[in-house]
Amino acid sequence: VLLMGKSGSGKTSMRSIIFANYIARDTRRLGATIDVEHSHVRFLGNLVLNLWDCGGQEAFMENYFASQRDNIFRNVEVLIYVFDVESRELDKDMHYYQSCLEAILQNSPEAKIFCLVHKMDLVQEDQRDMIFREREEDLKRLSKPLECTCFRTSIWDETLYRAWSSIVYKLIPNVKELEQSLNQFANIIDADEVLLFERATFLVISHCQRRPHRDIHRFEKVSNIIKQFKLSCSKLAAQFQSMEVRNSNFAAFIDMFTSNTYVMVIMSDPIILAAVIQASISNHRYCDQDFQKCFSKCFKIINRLPGLNLFIGANEDTSFLI
């Protein structure tokens, strides 16, 4: 994963927030990246992201395209190019971006390209949509024949989580199987929606939606809120384990699902017993080596009457009724 962009565009800050548990205000103490900073980020337990954070000073950028070209741009799976939306050297930014694309096309033509239009919080709110659309059109035109996906981002809101969740989603090899299993799990427990989060970063890696919801940004908002809450817990030497939220319209449960994931279950029945949902979630531990077995052995709804939910659960050793 190649992370590139002009010096000061915010590359290291966003990497530190997503992968190193920084909060936004703490990134102010980060210095400029010198040359290339290599980090190996373990994701979902056995997926390792070899992340290269490339310093964006002009001397380094020129060096990447000259003497280090083959080393930097060979075997790239993903290029993430970060643009400072308030940059006064847009032409130079675009020139370096095109140079990156030429090197990618020559050395890693199958790489996925993502452009992050960053620091959008500095733009007036009523101007953000227009400015992003204009920048997106320019970047897509300049990227041809390669395809690029653009996101607007800021370290001060949930947009950063939306962008990085989408990027990581493209890197998970068995994501379609995960989604099928998540759909099966949601159907079994009759959930409105189920979200699967990576444990360390709290990025959304899969979801199942069985009923419509008007807020299209809810996933990244939840990621941001829970990640901040987890950091607050750690500062108090407390361990985040689970959470339950209820009101008159819904009940939401967040709990550890496997050793590398958390799951969030949303039910439109606000009186459903927390113990029932948590038991359904925790039942996977009997067979957490195999996602498919995990989902197929979760609790089945046998009957539903007003004020009564009847569940049956089983594993190799026990069976029980709630």
C-alpha positions in Angstrom: 0.0 0.0 0.0 1.7 3.2 -1.2 0.7 6.4 0.6 1.8 9.5 -1.4 1.1 13.2 -1.6 2.8 16.6 -1.1 4.5 17.3 2.2 1.9 18.6 4.7 -1.1 17.1 3.0 -1.9 15.0 6.0 -0.8 11.5 5.1 1.0 10.6 8.3 -1.8 12.1 10.4 -4.5 9.9 8.9 -2.3 6.8 9.1 -1.7 7.5 12.7 -5.4 7.9 13.5 -6.5 4.8 11.7 -3.6 2.4 12.6 -1.8 3.9 15.6 -4.8 5.0 17.8 -4.0 8.7 17.6 -6.8 11.2 18.2 -7.0 14.2 15.8 -5.6 16.8 18.1 -2.5 14.6 18.9 -1.4 14.6 15.3 -0.3 18.2 15.6 2.9 16.9 17.2 3.8 14.7 14.3 6.8 15.8 12.2 7.3 15.6 8.5 8.1 12.1 7.1 11.6 11.7 5.8 12.0 9.6 2.7 9.9 6.4 3.0 8.6 5.2 6.3 7.7 1.5 6.2 5.2 -0.1 8.6 3.6 -3.5 8.7 0.1 -3.3 9.9 -1.6 -6.5 11.0 -5.3 -6.5 9.9 -7.9 -9.2 10.7 -5.3 -11.3 12.3 -3.5 -12.8 9.3 -3.7 -10.0 6.7 -0.6 -7.8 6.8 -0.6 -4.4 5.1 2.9 -3.4 4.0 2.3 0.3 4.2 4.8 2.7 2.7 4.3 6.3 3.8 6.3 8.4 1.3 7.6 11.8 2.4 6.3 14.5 0.1 9.1 17.1 0.0 10.0 18.0 -3.5 13.5 16.4 -3.4 12.0 13.1 -2.2 9.3 13.1 -4.9 11.8 13.7 -7.7 13.9 10.9 -6.3 11.0 8.5 -6.3 10.5 9.0 -10.0 14.1 8.8 -10.9 16.6 6.5 -9.0 13.9 4.7 -6.8 11.3 4.2 -9.4 11.4 0.5 -9.7 11.8 0.0 -6.0 8.9 2.2 -5.0 6.3 1.3 -7.6 6.9 -2.4 -8.1 4.3 -4.8 -6.7 1.9 -2.1 -5.6 -1.6 -3.3 -4.7 -3.0 0.1 -3.8 -1.9 3.7 -4.4 -3.5 6.2 -2.0 -2.7 9.8 -3.2 -3.6 12.6 -0.7 -4.3 16.1 -1.9 -4.5 19.1 0.4 -7.7 20.8 -0.8 -6.3 24.2 0.1 -2.9 23.7 -1.7 -1.7 26.8 -3.6 0.4 24.6 -5.9 -2.4 22.5 -7.5 -0.6 22.3 -10.8 2.5 20.8 -9.2 0.3 18.5 -7.2 -1.3 17.2 -10.3 2.0 16.9 -12.1 3.4 14.6 -9.3 0.1 12.6 -9.3 0.4 12.0 -13.0 4.1 11.0 -12.6 2.9 8.4 -10.0 0.3 7.1 -12.4 2.9 6.7 -15.2 5.2 4.7 -12.8 2.2 2.6 -11.6 1.1 1.9 -15.2 4.7 0.7 -16.0 5.4 -1.3 -12.8 2.0 -2.3 -11.2 -0.8 -1.9 -13.8 -3.3 -3.8 -11.8 -3.0 -1.5 -8.7 -6.1 0.1 -7.4 -6.0 3.9 -7.2 -7.6 6.0 -4.5 -7.5 9.8 -4.3 -8.3 11.5 -1.0 -9.2 15.2 -1.2 -8.1 16.0 2.4 -8.6 18.8 5.0 -12.2 19.4 3.8 -13.0 20.8 7.2 -11.1 24.0 6.1 -13.6 24.6 3.3 -16.9 26.5 3.9 -19.6 23.9 4.4 -21.8 25.2 1.6 -18.9 25.0 -0.8 -17.7 21.5 -0.1 -19.9 19.6 -2.5 -19.0 21.8 -5.4 -15.3 21.9 -4.8 -15.1 18.1 -4.3 -17.1 17.4 -7.5 -14.8 19.7 -9.5 -11.7 18.1 -8.1 -13.1 14.6 -8.6 -13.8 15.3 -12.3 -10.3 16.6 -12.8 -8.7 13.6 -11.1 -10.7 11.0 -13.0 -9.9 12.7 -16.3 -6.2 12.8 -15.5 -6.1 9.2 -14.3 -7.2 7.7 -17.6 -6.6 4.9 -18.7 -6.5 3.9 -15.0 -9.6 4.2 -12.8 -9.5 6.1 -9.6 -11.9 6.3 -6.7 -12.1 9.7 -4.9 -13.1 10.5 -1.3 -13.3 13.8 0.6 -11.7 13.4 4.0 -10.9 15.2 7.3 -9.3 13.9 10.4 -12.0 15.8 12.4 -15.0 13.8 11.3 -16.1 10.4 10.2 -15.2 10.9 6.5 -11.7 9.5 7.2 -13.2 6.1 8.3 -15.5 5.9 5.3 -12.5 6.3 2.9 -10.2 3.8 4.7 -13.0 1.3 5.2 -13.6 1.3 1.4 -9.9 1.0 0.7 -9.4 -1.9 3.1 -12.5 -3.6 1.8 -10.8 -4.0 -1.6 -7.9 -5.8 0.1 -9.8 -8.5 1.9 -9.6 -11.6 -0.2 -12.7 -13.5 1.0 -15.0 -10.5 1.6 -17.9 -11.9 -0.5 -17.9 -15.1 1.7 -18.0 -12.8 4.7 -21.0 -10.9 3.4 -22.9 -14.1 2.6 -22.3 -15.4 6.1 -23.3 -12.1 7.6 -26.5 -12.1 5.6 -27.2 -15.6 6.9 -26.5 -14.5 10.5 -28.8 -11.5 10.1 -31.6 -13.6 8.8 -31.3 -16.2 11.6 -31.6 -13.6 14.4 -34.0 -11.4 12.4 -31.8 -8.3 12.7 -32.5 -5.0 10.8 -28.8 -4.6 10.2 -25.5 -6.3 11.1 -22.0 -4.6 10.9 -18.7 -6.3 11.1 -15.7 -4.2 12.4 -12.0 -4.9 12.4 -11.0 -5.0 16.0 -7.9 -2.8 16.1 -9.0 0.0 13.7 -12.8 -0.4 14.0 -13.1 0.0 10.2 -16.3 -1.5 8.8 -15.2 -4.5 6.7 -18.7 -6.0 5.9 -22.3 -5.3 6.6 -25.8 -6.7 5.9 -28.8 -4.4 5.7 -32.3 -5.9 5.8 -34.3 -2.7 6.3 -33.7 0.7 4.7 -32.1 3.5 6.7 -32.0 7.2 5.7 -28.4 8.0 7.0 -26.0 6.7 4.4 -23.0 7.8 6.6 -24.0 5.8 9.7 -21.2 3.2 9.4 -18.3 5.6 9.5 -20.0 7.6 12.2 -20.3 4.5 14.4 -16.6 3.6 13.6 -15.5 7.1 14.7 -17.6 7.2 17.9 -16.6 3.7 19.1 -13.0 4.2 18.2 -12.9 7.4 20.3 -14.7 5.7 23.2 -12.2 2.8 23.1 -9.4 5.3 23.3 -11.0 7.0 26.3 -11.4 3.6 28.0 -7.7 2.8 27.4 -6.6 6.1 29.0 -8.5 5.0 32.2 -6.8 1.5 32.0 -10.2 0.0 31.2 -10.9 -2.6 28.5 -13.7 -2.0 26.0 -15.7 -5.2 25.7 -19.3 -4.5 24.6 -22.0 -1.8 24.4 -25.8 -1.7 24.4 -27.9 1.3 23.2 -31.7 1.4 23.4 -34.5 3.8 22.8 -38.2 3.5 21.9 -37.4 2.7 18.3 -34.5 0.2 18.3 -31.9 -1.7 20.3 -28.3 -1.9 19.2 -25.6 -4.3 20.6 -21.9 -4.2 20.0 -19.8 -7.1 21.2 -16.6 -9.0 20.3 -17.3 -11.5 17.6 -14.0 -13.3 16.8 -10.5 -12.6 18.1 -10.1 -10.0 15.3 -13.6 -8.5 14.9 -16.5 -6.8 16.6 -20.1 -7.2 15.5 -22.9 -4.7 15.8 -26.5 -5.9 15.7 -29.4 -3.5 15.3 -33.0 -4.7 16.1 -36.2 -2.7 15.5 -37.7 -4.5 18.5 -36.5 -2.4 21.4 -37.7 -4.8 24.1 -35.7 -7.8 22.9 -33.6 -9.3 25.7 -29.9 -8.3 25.6 -28.9 -11.7 26.9 -30.5 -13.4 23.9 -28.6 -11.3 21.3 -25.4 -11.5 23.3 -25.8 -15.3 23.5 -26.4 -15.4 19.8 -23.2 -13.4 19.2 -21.1 -15.3 21.6 -22.2 -18.8 20.3 -19.7 -18.5 17.5 -16.9 -19.2 20.0 -17.6 -22.9 19.8 -16.4 -22.9 16.2 -14.6 -19.6 15.5 -12.1 -21.4 13.2 -14.7 -21.4 10.4 -17.0 -18.4 9.7 -19.6 -20.6 7.9 -19.9 -23.1 10.8 -20.1 -20.1 13.2 -23.1 -18.6 11.5 -24.9 -21.9 10.8 -24.8 -22.8 14.5 -26.1 -19.5 15.8 -29.5 -19.3 17.4 -32.5 -20.0 15.3 -35.8 -18.1 15.9 -38.5 -20.8 16.2 -41.5 -18.6 17.0 -42.3 -15.0 17.7 -45.4 -13.9 19.6 -46.3 -10.5 21.0 -44.1 -10.0 24.0 -42.4 -13.4 23.5 -39.3 -14.5 21.6 -38.4 -18.2 21.5 -34.9 -19.2 20.6 -33.1 -22.5 20.4 -29.3 -22.8 20.3 -27.0 -25.8 20.0 -23.4 -26.9 19.7 -21.7 -30.3 19.8 -22.1 -30.7 23.6 -25.2 -28.8 24.7 -28.6 -27.6 23.5 -30.8 -25.1 25.3 -34.0 -23.1 25.0 -34.5 -19.4 25.8 
